[in-house]
Amino acid sequence: MKCIVCQTENKDTAKNCRKCGVNLQMEPLWRPTWRWHLKVLGIIYAVLIVAYFAISQFLSRIPPPYRMREIPKDVTPWLKK
């Protein structure tokens, strides 16, 4: 049996690790696999894509004065094109 902390080989009947002393009879911690990471990242990316298009759609419906792409010259006289 391997210790979950220091990876030292111990006897199968050992109660504690012979190197670090951790209790070997405890349930092992859940460790995510690469499939779990892939699933979670896929969900995150899907949510981000849907949110991007939803926000884009919402912003396209805002009235024209707020959707200006060019800054008026009287607001920024120091900018030259």
PDB file of N, CA, C and O in Angstrom:
ATOM      1  N   MET A   1       0.844  -1.170   0.000  1.00  0.00           N
ATOM      2  CA  MET A   1       0.000   0.000   0.000  1.00  0.00           C
ATOM      3  C   MET A   1       0.893   1.237   0.000  1.00  0.00           C
ATOM      4  O   MET A   1       1.845   1.319   0.776  1.00  0.00           O
ATOM      5  N   LYS A   2       0.580   2.216  -0.884  1.00  0.00           N
ATOM      6  CA  LYS A   2       1.350   3.450  -0.958  1.00  0.00           C
ATOM      7  C   LYS A   2       0.717   4.515  -0.084  1.00  0.00           C
ATOM      8  O   LYS A   2      -0.506   4.625   0.006  1.00  0.00           O
ATOM      9  N   CYS A   3       1.568   5.294   0.556  1.00  0.00           N
ATOM     10  CA  CYS A   3       1.110   6.431   1.359  1.00  0.00           C
ATOM     11  C   CYS A   3       0.608   7.515   0.408  1.00  0.00           C
ATOM     12  O   CYS A   3       1.238   7.776  -0.617  1.00  0.00           O
ATOM     13  N   ILE A   4      -0.521   8.148   0.736  1.00  0.00           N
ATOM     14  CA  ILE A   4      -1.079   9.176  -0.141  1.00  0.00           C
ATOM     15  C   ILE A   4      -0.320  10.493  -0.034  1.00  0.00           C
ATOM     16  O   ILE A   4      -0.480  11.367  -0.886  1.00  0.00           O
ATOM     17  N   VAL A   5       0.505  10.646   1.003  1.00  0.00           N
ATOM     18  CA  VAL A   5       1.242  11.889   1.195  1.00  0.00           C
ATOM     19  C   VAL A   5       2.646  11.791   0.611  1.00  0.00           C
ATOM     20  O   VAL A   5       3.034  12.618  -0.215  1.00  0.00           O
ATOM     21  N   CYS A   6       3.411  10.786   1.036  1.00  0.00           N
ATOM     22  CA  CYS A   6       4.828  10.712   0.641  1.00  0.00           C
ATOM     23  C   CYS A   6       5.114   9.607  -0.371  1.00  0.00           C
ATOM     24  O   CYS A   6       6.260   9.458  -0.795  1.00  0.00           O
ATOM     25  N   GLN A   7       4.118   8.836  -0.767  1.00  0.00           N
ATOM     26  CA  GLN A   7       4.243   7.769  -1.773  1.00  0.00           C
ATOM     27  C   GLN A   7       5.194   6.641  -1.356  1.00  0.00           C
ATOM     28  O   GLN A   7       5.744   5.954  -2.217  1.00  0.00           O
ATOM     29  N   THR A   8       5.394   6.442  -0.048  1.00  0.00           N
ATOM     30  CA  THR A   8       6.246   5.370   0.451  1.00  0.00           C
ATOM     31  C   THR A   8       5.451   4.065   0.479  1.00  0.00           C
ATOM     32  O   THR A   8       4.283   4.049   0.867  1.00  0.00           O
ATOM     33  N   GLU A   9       6.090   2.978   0.065  1.00  0.00           N
ATOM     34  CA  GLU A   9       5.447   1.665   0.123  1.00  0.00           C
ATOM     35  C   GLU A   9       5.378   1.200   1.577  1.00  0.00           C
ATOM     36  O   GLU A   9       6.376   1.260   2.295  1.00  0.00           O
ATOM     37  N   ASN A  10       4.207   0.739   2.012  1.00  0.00           N
ATOM     38  CA  ASN A  10       3.986   0.207   3.355  1.00  0.00           C
ATOM     39  C   ASN A  10       3.336  -1.159   3.230  1.00  0.00           C
ATOM     40  O   ASN A  10       2.864  -1.538   2.158  1.00  0.00           O
ATOM     41  N   LYS A  11       3.317  -1.892   4.331  1.00  0.00           N
ATOM     42  CA  LYS A  11       2.622  -3.190   4.348  1.00  0.00           C
ATOM     43  C   LYS A  11       1.128  -2.941   4.188  1.00  0.00           C
ATOM     44  O   LYS A  11       0.622  -1.879   4.551  1.00  0.00           O
ATOM     45  N   ASP A  12       0.429  -3.929   3.643  1.00  0.00           N
ATOM     46  CA  ASP A  12      -1.016  -3.787   3.458  1.00  0.00           C
ATOM     47  C   ASP A  12      -1.763  -3.705   4.775  1.00  0.00           C
ATOM     48  O   ASP A  12      -2.867  -3.163   4.822  1.00  0.00           O
ATOM     49  N   THR A  13      -1.188  -4.231   5.847  1.00  0.00           N
ATOM     50  CA  THR A  13      -1.861  -4.216   7.140  1.00  0.00           C
ATOM     51  C   THR A  13      -1.442  -3.027   8.007  1.00  0.00           C
ATOM     52  O   THR A  13      -1.898  -2.908   9.144  1.00  0.00           O
ATOM     53  N   ALA A  14      -0.596  -2.161   7.496  1.00  0.00           N
ATOM     54  CA  ALA A  14      -0.090  -1.032   8.296  1.00  0.00           C
ATOM     55  C   ALA A  14      -1.202  -0.023   8.569  1.00  0.00           C
ATOM     56  O   ALA A  14      -2.035   0.255   7.707  1.00  0.00           O
ATOM     57  N   LYS A  15      -1.197   0.521   9.792  1.00  0.00           N
ATOM     58  CA  LYS A  15      -2.174   1.546  10.169  1.00  0.00           C
ATOM     59  C   LYS A  15      -1.640   2.943   9.891  1.00  0.00           C
ATOM     60  O   LYS A  15      -2.401   3.851   9.557  1.00  0.00           O
ATOM     61  N   ASN A  16      -0.328   3.112  10.030  1.00  0.00           N
ATOM     62  CA  ASN A  16       0.318   4.404   9.794  1.00  0.00           C
ATOM     63  C   ASN A  16       1.475   4.214   8.830  1.00  0.00           C
ATOM     64  O   ASN A  16       2.043   3.128   8.722  1.00  0.00           O
ATOM     65  N   CYS A  17       1.817   5.296   8.127  1.00  0.00           N
ATOM     66  CA  CYS A  17       2.960   5.269   7.213  1.00  0.00           C
ATOM     67  C   CYS A  17       4.251   5.177   8.020  1.00  0.00           C
ATOM     68  O   CYS A  17       4.394   5.834   9.051  1.00  0.00           O
ATOM     69  N   ARG A  18       5.185   4.361   7.546  1.00  0.00           N
ATOM     70  CA  ARG A  18       6.430   4.190   8.291  1.00  0.00           C
ATOM     71  C   ARG A  18       7.359   5.384   8.118  1.00  0.00           C
ATOM     72  O   ARG A  18       8.277   5.558   8.920  1.00  0.00           O
ATOM     73  N   LYS A  19       7.151   6.210   7.097  1.00  0.00           N
ATOM     74  CA  LYS A  19       8.021   7.363   6.876  1.00  0.00           C
ATOM     75  C   LYS A  19       7.440   8.655   7.471  1.00  0.00           C
ATOM     76  O   LYS A  19       8.112   9.338   8.245  1.00  0.00           O
ATOM     77  N   CYS A  20       6.191   8.990   7.110  1.00  0.00           N
ATOM     78  CA  CYS A  20       5.639  10.274   7.562  1.00  0.00           C
ATOM     79  C   CYS A  20       4.616  10.134   8.692  1.00  0.00           C
ATOM     80  O   CYS A  20       4.271  11.130   9.327  1.00  0.00           O
ATOM     81  N   GLY A  21       4.129   8.932   8.951  1.00  0.00           N
ATOM     82  CA  GLY A  21       3.231   8.698  10.073  1.00  0.00           C
ATOM     83  C   GLY A  21       1.766   9.009   9.826  1.00  0.00           C
ATOM     84  O   GLY A  21       0.974   8.996  10.768  1.00  0.00           O
ATOM     85  N   VAL A  22       1.384   9.286   8.594  1.00  0.00           N
ATOM     86  CA  VAL A  22      -0.013   9.597   8.299  1.00  0.00           C
ATOM     87  C   VAL A  22      -0.869   8.335   8.445  1.00  0.00           C
ATOM     88  O   VAL A  22      -0.401   7.225   8.195  1.00  0.00           O
ATOM     89  N   ASN A  23      -2.123   8.520   8.850  1.00  0.00           N
ATOM     90  CA  ASN A  23      -3.050   7.408   9.041  1.00  0.00           C
ATOM     91  C   ASN A  23      -3.414   6.825   7.673  1.00  0.00           C
ATOM     92  O   ASN A  23      -3.932   7.539   6.814  1.00  0.00           O
ATOM     93  N   LEU A  24      -3.147   5.546   7.469  1.00  0.00           N
ATOM     94  CA  LEU A  24      -3.414   4.888   6.185  1.00  0.00           C
ATOM     95  C   LEU A  24      -4.804   4.277   6.116  1.00  0.00           C
ATOM     96  O   LEU A  24      -5.204   3.786   5.060  1.00  0.00           O
ATOM     97  N   GLN A  25      -5.540   4.295   7.201  1.00  0.00           N
ATOM     98  CA  GLN A  25      -6.869   3.686   7.204  1.00  0.00           C
ATOM     99  C   GLN A  25      -7.963   4.681   6.849  1.00  0.00           C
ATOM    100  O   GLN A  25      -9.136   4.316   6.780  1.00  0.00           O
ATOM    101  N   MET A  26      -7.588   5.932   6.624  1.00  0.00           N
ATOM    102  CA  MET A  26      -8.571   6.936   6.214  1.00  0.00           C
ATOM    103  C   MET A  26      -8.954   6.717   4.765  1.00  0.00           C
ATOM    104  O   MET A  26      -8.195   6.138   3.987  1.00  0.00           O
ATOM    105  N   GLU A  27     -10.132   7.182   4.415  1.00  0.00           N
ATOM    106  CA  GLU A  27     -10.567   7.126   3.024  1.00  0.00           C
ATOM    107  C   GLU A  27      -9.657   8.049   2.210  1.00  0.00           C
ATOM    108  O   GLU A  27      -9.339   9.143   2.676  1.00  0.00           O
ATOM    109  N   PRO A  28      -9.233   7.649   1.025  1.00  0.00           N
ATOM    110  CA  PRO A  28      -8.397   8.545   0.215  1.00  0.00           C
ATOM    111  C   PRO A  28      -9.204   9.758  -0.251  1.00  0.00           C
ATOM    112  O   PRO A  28     -10.412   9.664  -0.471  1.00  0.00           O
ATOM    113  N   LEU A  29      -8.525  10.891  -0.399  1.00  0.00           N
ATOM    114  CA  LEU A  29      -9.175  12.095  -0.881  1.00  0.00           C
ATOM    115  C   LEU A  29      -9.566  11.929  -2.332  1.00  0.00           C
ATOM    116  O   LEU A  29      -8.921  11.195  -3.082  1.00  0.00           O
ATOM    117  N   TRP A  30     -10.626  12.614  -2.723  1.00  0.00           N
ATOM    118  CA  TRP A  30     -11.038  12.582  -4.119  1.00  0.00           C
ATOM    119  C   TRP A  30     -10.069  13.430  -4.922  1.00  0.00           C
ATOM    120  O   TRP A  30      -9.805  14.582  -4.578  1.00  0.00           O
ATOM    121  N   ARG A  31      -9.555  12.868  -5.965  1.00  0.00           N
ATOM    122  CA  ARG A  31      -8.638  13.597  -6.833  1.00  0.00           C
ATOM    123  C   ARG A  31      -9.250  13.628  -8.237  1.00  0.00           C
ATOM    124  O   ARG A  31      -9.582  12.583  -8.797  1.00  0.00           O
ATOM    125  N   PRO A  32      -9.394  14.826  -8.797  1.00  0.00           N
ATOM    126  CA  PRO A  32     -10.007  14.919 -10.126  1.00  0.00           C
ATOM    127  C   PRO A  32      -9.117  14.295 -11.198  1.00  0.00           C
ATOM    128  O   PRO A  32      -7.889  14.354 -11.130  1.00  0.00           O
ATOM    129  N   THR A  33      -9.770  13.704 -12.176  1.00  0.00           N
ATOM    130  CA  THR A  33      -9.053  13.102 -13.302  1.00  0.00           C
ATOM    131  C   THR A  33      -9.016  14.098 -14.462  1.00  0.00           C
ATOM    132  O   THR A  33      -9.634  15.161 -14.392  1.00  0.00           O
ATOM    133  N   TRP A  34      -8.301  13.756 -15.512  1.00  0.00           N
ATOM    134  CA  TRP A  34      -8.229  14.651 -16.664  1.00  0.00           C
ATOM    135  C   TRP A  34      -9.594  14.759 -17.342  1.00  0.00           C
ATOM    136  O   TRP A  34      -9.911  15.790 -17.937  1.00  0.00           O
ATOM    137  N   ARG A  35     -10.402  13.703 -17.257  1.00  0.00           N
ATOM    138  CA  ARG A  35     -11.754  13.761 -17.848  1.00  0.00           C
ATOM    139  C   ARG A  35     -12.632  14.759 -17.097  1.00  0.00           C
ATOM    140  O   ARG A  35     -13.417  15.485 -17.706  1.00  0.00           O
ATOM    141  N   TRP A  36     -12.497  14.790 -15.779  1.00  0.00           N
ATOM    142  CA  TRP A  36     -13.251  15.754 -14.986  1.00  0.00           C
ATOM    143  C   TRP A  36     -12.833  17.174 -15.356  1.00  0.00           C
ATOM    144  O   TRP A  36     -13.680  18.049 -15.535  1.00  0.00           O
ATOM    145  N   HIS A  37     -11.514  17.403 -15.471  1.00  0.00           N
ATOM    146  CA  HIS A  37     -11.029  18.726 -15.853  1.00  0.00           C
ATOM    147  C   HIS A  37     -11.543  19.120 -17.242  1.00  0.00           C
ATOM    148  O   HIS A  37     -11.962  20.258 -17.454  1.00  0.00           O
ATOM    149  N   LEU A  38     -11.509  18.188 -18.166  1.00  0.00           N
ATOM    150  CA  LEU A  38     -11.984  18.445 -19.518  1.00  0.00           C
ATOM    151  C   LEU A  38     -13.466  18.808 -19.520  1.00  0.00           C
ATOM    152  O   LEU A  38     -13.886  19.725 -20.226  1.00  0.00           O
ATOM    153  N   LYS A  39     -14.249  18.091 -18.735  1.00  0.00           N
ATOM    154  CA  LYS A  39     -15.689  18.352 -18.648  1.00  0.00           C
ATOM    155  C   LYS A  39     -15.955  19.740 -18.062  1.00  0.00           C
ATOM    156  O   LYS A  39     -16.770  20.495 -18.592  1.00  0.00           O
ATOM    157  N   VAL A  40     -15.267  20.072 -16.971  1.00  0.00           N
ATOM    158  CA  VAL A  40     -15.480  21.366 -16.326  1.00  0.00           C
ATOM    159  C   VAL A  40     -15.035  22.505 -17.239  1.00  0.00           C
ATOM    160  O   VAL A  40     -15.734  23.512 -17.351  1.00  0.00           O
ATOM    161  N   LEU A  41     -13.880  22.360 -17.894  1.00  0.00           N
ATOM    162  CA  LEU A  41     -13.431  23.406 -18.808  1.00  0.00           C
ATOM    163  C   LEU A  41     -14.379  23.552 -19.997  1.00  0.00           C
ATOM    164  O   LEU A  41     -14.615  24.664 -20.468  1.00  0.00           O
ATOM    165  N   GLY A  42     -14.914  22.453 -20.474  1.00  0.00           N
ATOM    166  CA  GLY A  42     -15.886  22.519 -21.565  1.00  0.00           C
ATOM    167  C   GLY A  42     -17.130  23.281 -21.156  1.00  0.00           C
ATOM    168  O   GLY A  42     -17.655  24.079 -21.931  1.00  0.00           O
ATOM    169  N   ILE A  43     -17.605  23.040 -19.942  1.00  0.00           N
ATOM    170  CA  ILE A  43     -18.782  23.748 -19.439  1.00  0.00           C
ATOM    171  C   ILE A  43     -18.477  25.234 -19.287  1.00  0.00           C
ATOM    172  O   ILE A  43     -19.298  26.077 -19.649  1.00  0.00           O
ATOM    173  N   ILE A  44     -17.300  25.558 -18.753  1.00  0.00           N
ATOM    174  CA  ILE A  44     -16.926  26.963 -18.577  1.00  0.00           C
ATOM    175  C   ILE A  44     -16.860  27.673 -19.923  1.00  0.00           C
ATOM    176  O   ILE A  44     -17.392  28.774 -20.067  1.00  0.00           O
ATOM    177  N   TYR A  45     -16.211  27.055 -20.914  1.00  0.00           N
ATOM    178  CA  TYR A  45     -16.123  27.671 -22.232  1.00  0.00           C
ATOM    179  C   TYR A  45     -17.498  27.834 -22.870  1.00  0.00           C
ATOM    180  O   TYR A  45     -17.773  28.860 -23.491  1.00  0.00           O
ATOM    181  N   ALA A  46     -18.357  26.840 -22.725  1.00  0.00           N
ATOM    182  CA  ALA A  46     -19.702  26.935 -23.294  1.00  0.00           C
ATOM    183  C   ALA A  46     -20.479  28.082 -22.659  1.00  0.00           C
ATOM    184  O   ALA A  46     -21.163  28.830 -23.357  1.00  0.00           O
ATOM    185  N   VAL A  47     -20.377  28.224 -21.342  1.00  0.00           N
ATOM    186  CA  VAL A  47     -21.065  29.325 -20.650  1.00  0.00           C
ATOM    187  C   VAL A  47     -20.510  30.666 -21.115  1.00  0.00           C
ATOM    188  O   VAL A  47     -21.274  31.606 -21.336  1.00  0.00           O
ATOM    189  N   LEU A  48     -19.196  30.766 -21.265  1.00  0.00           N
ATOM    190  CA  LEU A  48     -18.597  32.021 -21.723  1.00  0.00           C
ATOM    191  C   LEU A  48     -19.051  32.380 -23.139  1.00  0.00           C
ATOM    192  O   LEU A  48     -19.329  33.545 -23.424  1.00  0.00           O
ATOM    193  N   ILE A  49     -19.126  31.392 -24.016  1.00  0.00           N
ATOM    194  CA  ILE A  49     -19.559  31.656 -25.385  1.00  0.00           C
ATOM    195  C   ILE A  49     -21.015  32.107 -25.417  1.00  0.00           C
ATOM    196  O   ILE A  49     -21.360  33.065 -26.110  1.00  0.00           O
ATOM    197  N   VAL A  50     -21.860  31.420 -24.672  1.00  0.00           N
ATOM    198  CA  VAL A  50     -23.277  31.803 -24.625  1.00  0.00           C
ATOM    199  C   VAL A  50     -23.423  33.201 -24.021  1.00  0.00           C
ATOM    200  O   VAL A  50     -24.207  34.011 -24.515  1.00  0.00           O
ATOM    201  N   ALA A  51     -22.671  33.485 -22.955  1.00  0.00           N
ATOM    202  CA  ALA A  51     -22.737  34.808 -22.322  1.00  0.00           C
ATOM    203  C   ALA A  51     -22.263  35.886 -23.291  1.00  0.00           C
ATOM    204  O   ALA A  51     -22.853  36.964 -23.353  1.00  0.00           O
ATOM    205  N   TYR A  52     -21.205  35.605 -24.044  1.00  0.00           N
ATOM    206  CA  TYR A  52     -20.700  36.592 -25.015  1.00  0.00           C
ATOM    207  C   TYR A  52     -21.778  36.950 -26.034  1.00  0.00           C
ATOM    208  O   TYR A  52     -22.028  38.128 -26.290  1.00  0.00           O
ATOM    209  N   PHE A  53     -22.413  35.938 -26.611  1.00  0.00           N
ATOM    210  CA  PHE A  53     -23.428  36.211 -27.622  1.00  0.00           C
ATOM    211  C   PHE A  53     -24.675  36.850 -27.020  1.00  0.00           C
ATOM    212  O   PHE A  53     -25.312  37.680 -27.668  1.00  0.00           O
ATOM    213  N   ALA A  54     -25.034  36.481 -25.797  1.00  0.00           N
ATOM    214  CA  ALA A  54     -26.194  37.094 -25.139  1.00  0.00           C
ATOM    215  C   ALA A  54     -25.925  38.569 -24.850  1.00  0.00           C
ATOM    216  O   ALA A  54     -26.786  39.417 -25.087  1.00  0.00           O
ATOM    217  N   ILE A  55     -24.744  38.873 -24.344  1.00  0.00           N
ATOM    218  CA  ILE A  55     -24.398  40.273 -24.060  1.00  0.00           C
ATOM    219  C   ILE A  55     -24.287  41.064 -25.360  1.00  0.00           C
ATOM    220  O   ILE A  55     -24.704  42.220 -25.426  1.00  0.00           O
ATOM    221  N   SER A  56     -23.731  40.445 -26.383  1.00  0.00           N
ATOM    222  CA  SER A  56     -23.622  41.084 -27.694  1.00  0.00           C
ATOM    223  C   SER A  56     -25.011  41.433 -28.235  1.00  0.00           C
ATOM    224  O   SER A  56     -25.236  42.532 -28.740  1.00  0.00           O
ATOM    225  N   GLN A  57     -25.912  40.499 -28.121  1.00  0.00           N
ATOM    226  CA  GLN A  57     -27.285  40.720 -28.590  1.00  0.00           C
ATOM    227  C   GLN A  57     -27.947  41.832 -27.779  1.00  0.00           C
ATOM    228  O   GLN A  57     -28.637  42.682 -28.341  1.00  0.00           O
ATOM    229  N   PHE A  58     -27.744  41.832 -26.484  1.00  0.00           N
ATOM    230  CA  PHE A  58     -28.319  42.865 -25.625  1.00  0.00           C
ATOM    231  C   PHE A  58     -27.753  44.242 -25.980  1.00  0.00           C
ATOM    232  O   PHE A  58     -28.502  45.215 -26.070  1.00  0.00           O
ATOM    233  N   LEU A  59     -26.446  44.327 -26.180  1.00  0.00           N
ATOM    234  CA  LEU A  59     -25.822  45.611 -26.472  1.00  0.00           C
ATOM    235  C   LEU A  59     -26.178  46.135 -27.859  1.00  0.00           C
ATOM    236  O   LEU A  59     -26.144  47.342 -28.095  1.00  0.00           O
ATOM    237  N   SER A  60     -26.516  45.245 -28.764  1.00  0.00           N
ATOM    238  CA  SER A  60     -26.898  45.700 -30.109  1.00  0.00           C
ATOM    239  C   SER A  60     -28.271  46.362 -30.108  1.00  0.00           C
ATOM    240  O   SER A  60     -28.619  47.041 -31.074  1.00  0.00           O
ATOM    241  N   ARG A  61     -29.043  46.187 -29.072  1.00  0.00           N
ATOM    242  CA  ARG A  61     -30.380  46.780 -28.983  1.00  0.00           C
ATOM    243  C   ARG A  61     -30.390  48.113 -28.246  1.00  0.00           C
ATOM    244  O   ARG A  61     -31.447  48.724 -28.083  1.00  0.00           O
ATOM    245  N   ILE A  62     -29.243  48.560 -27.808  1.00  0.00           N
ATOM    246  CA  ILE A  62     -29.155  49.852 -27.118  1.00  0.00           C
ATOM    247  C   ILE A  62     -29.336  50.955 -28.155  1.00  0.00           C
ATOM    248  O   ILE A  62     -28.862  50.825 -29.284  1.00  0.00           O
ATOM    249  N   PRO A  63     -30.015  52.035 -27.786  1.00  0.00           N
ATOM    250  CA  PRO A  63     -30.255  53.128 -28.750  1.00  0.00           C
ATOM    251  C   PRO A  63     -28.946  53.704 -29.315  1.00  0.00           C
ATOM    252  O   PRO A  63     -27.899  53.605 -28.675  1.00  0.00           O
ATOM    253  N   PRO A  64     -29.006  54.306 -30.512  1.00  0.00           N
ATOM    254  CA  PRO A  64     -27.822  54.771 -31.224  1.00  0.00           C
ATOM    255  C   PRO A  64     -26.864  55.704 -30.464  1.00  0.00           C
ATOM    256  O   PRO A  64     -25.656  55.515 -30.610  1.00  0.00           O
ATOM    257  N   PRO A  65     -27.287  56.668 -29.687  1.00  0.00           N
ATOM    258  CA  PRO A  65     -26.260  57.538 -29.077  1.00  0.00           C
ATOM    259  C   PRO A  65     -25.284  56.782 -28.190  1.00  0.00           C
ATOM    260  O   PRO A  65     -24.150  57.224 -28.008  1.00  0.00           O
ATOM    261  N   TYR A  66     -25.697  55.668 -27.643  1.00  0.00           N
ATOM    262  CA  TYR A  66     -24.822  54.919 -26.742  1.00  0.00           C
ATOM    263  C   TYR A  66     -23.965  53.891 -27.468  1.00  0.00           C
ATOM    264  O   TYR A  66     -23.062  53.295 -26.881  1.00  0.00           O
ATOM    265  N   ARG A  67     -24.257  53.690 -28.754  1.00  0.00           N
ATOM    266  CA  ARG A  67     -23.508  52.709 -29.525  1.00  0.00           C
ATOM    267  C   ARG A  67     -22.462  53.353 -30.424  1.00  0.00           C
ATOM    268  O   ARG A  67     -21.960  52.698 -31.337  1.00  0.00           O
ATOM    269  N   MET A  68     -22.129  54.588 -30.196  1.00  0.00           N
ATOM    270  CA  MET A  68     -21.183  55.277 -31.076  1.00  0.00           C
ATOM    271  C   MET A  68     -19.816  54.607 -31.027  1.00  0.00           C
ATOM    272  O   MET A  68     -19.320  54.255 -29.957  1.00  0.00           O
ATOM    273  N   ARG A  69     -19.228  54.442 -32.182  1.00  0.00           N
ATOM    274  CA  ARG A  69     -17.907  53.833 -32.254  1.00  0.00           C
ATOM    275  C   ARG A  69     -16.824  54.893 -32.401  1.00  0.00           C
ATOM    276  O   ARG A  69     -15.658  54.633 -32.103  1.00  0.00           O
ATOM    277  N   GLU A  70     -17.196  56.072 -32.854  1.00  0.00           N
ATOM    278  CA  GLU A  70     -16.222  57.143 -32.997  1.00  0.00           C
ATOM    279  C   GLU A  70     -16.461  58.197 -31.923  1.00  0.00           C
ATOM    280  O   GLU A  70     -17.598  58.542 -31.601  1.00  0.00           O
ATOM    281  N   ILE A  71     -15.368  58.691 -31.386  1.00  0.00           N
ATOM    282  CA  ILE A  71     -15.456  59.716 -30.346  1.00  0.00           C
ATOM    283  C   ILE A  71     -15.581  61.066 -31.035  1.00  0.00           C
ATOM    284  O   ILE A  71     -14.800  61.368 -31.937  1.00  0.00           O
ATOM    285  N   PRO A  72     -16.552  61.888 -30.628  1.00  0.00           N
ATOM    286  CA  PRO A  72     -16.700  63.214 -31.256  1.00  0.00           C
ATOM    287  C   PRO A  72     -15.449  64.068 -31.034  1.00  0.00           C
ATOM    288  O   PRO A  72     -14.809  63.985 -29.987  1.00  0.00           O
ATOM    289  N   LYS A  73     -15.109  64.893 -32.036  1.00  0.00           N
ATOM    290  CA  LYS A  73     -13.904  65.712 -31.968  1.00  0.00           C
ATOM    291  C   LYS A  73     -13.991  66.775 -30.876  1.00  0.00           C
ATOM    292  O   LYS A  73     -12.964  67.162 -30.317  1.00  0.00           O
ATOM    293  N   ASP A  74     -15.173  67.246 -30.567  1.00  0.00           N
ATOM    294  CA  ASP A  74     -15.284  68.278 -29.532  1.00  0.00           C
ATOM    295  C   ASP A  74     -15.027  67.703 -28.124  1.00  0.00           C
ATOM    296  O   ASP A  74     -14.722  68.452 -27.196  1.00  0.00           O
ATOM    297  N   VAL A  75     -15.149  66.402 -27.974  1.00  0.00           N
ATOM    298  CA  VAL A  75     -14.879  65.770 -26.671  1.00  0.00           C
ATOM    299  C   VAL A  75     -13.379  65.538 -26.488  1.00  0.00           C
ATOM    300  O   VAL A  75     -12.849  65.660 -25.384  1.00  0.00           O
ATOM    301  N   THR A  76     -12.706  65.203 -27.586  1.00  0.00           N
ATOM    302  CA  THR A  76     -11.262  64.910 -27.515  1.00  0.00           C
ATOM    303  C   THR A  76     -10.504  65.719 -28.560  1.00  0.00           C
ATOM    304  O   THR A  76     -10.115  65.171 -29.592  1.00  0.00           O
ATOM    305  N   PRO A  77     -10.285  67.015 -28.317  1.00  0.00           N
ATOM    306  CA  PRO A  77      -9.597  67.835 -29.327  1.00  0.00           C
ATOM    307  C   PRO A  77      -8.115  67.478 -29.488  1.00  0.00           C
ATOM    308  O   PRO A  77      -7.510  67.819 -30.505  1.00  0.00           O
ATOM    309  N   TRP A  78      -7.532  66.810 -28.521  1.00  0.00           N
ATOM    310  CA  TRP A  78      -6.108  66.472 -28.601  1.00  0.00           C
ATOM    311  C   TRP A  78      -5.829  65.253 -29.487  1.00  0.00           C
ATOM    312  O   TRP A  78      -4.686  65.011 -29.874  1.00  0.00           O
ATOM    313  N   LEU A  79      -6.873  64.494 -29.803  1.00  0.00           N
ATOM    314  CA  LEU A  79      -6.695  63.342 -30.686  1.00  0.00           C
ATOM    315  C   LEU A  79      -6.725  63.789 -32.140  1.00  0.00           C
ATOM    316  O   LEU A  79      -7.598  64.564 -32.530  1.00  0.00           O
ATOM    317  N   LYS A  80      -5.785  63.311 -32.942  1.00  0.00           N
ATOM    318  CA  LYS A  80      -5.755  63.655 -34.358  1.00  0.00           C
ATOM    319  C   LYS A  80      -5.842  62.368 -35.165  1.00  0.00           C
ATOM    320  O   LYS A  80      -5.225  61.361 -34.819  1.00  0.00           O
ATOM    321  N   LYS A  81      -6.608  62.414 -36.232  1.00  0.00           N
ATOM    322  CA  LYS A  81      -6.744  61.226 -37.076  1.00  0.00           C
ATOM    323  C   LYS A  81      -5.859  61.306 -38.273  1.00  0.00           C
ATOM    324  O   LYS A  81      -5.846  60.390 -39.094  1.00  0.00           O
TER     325      LYS A  81
END
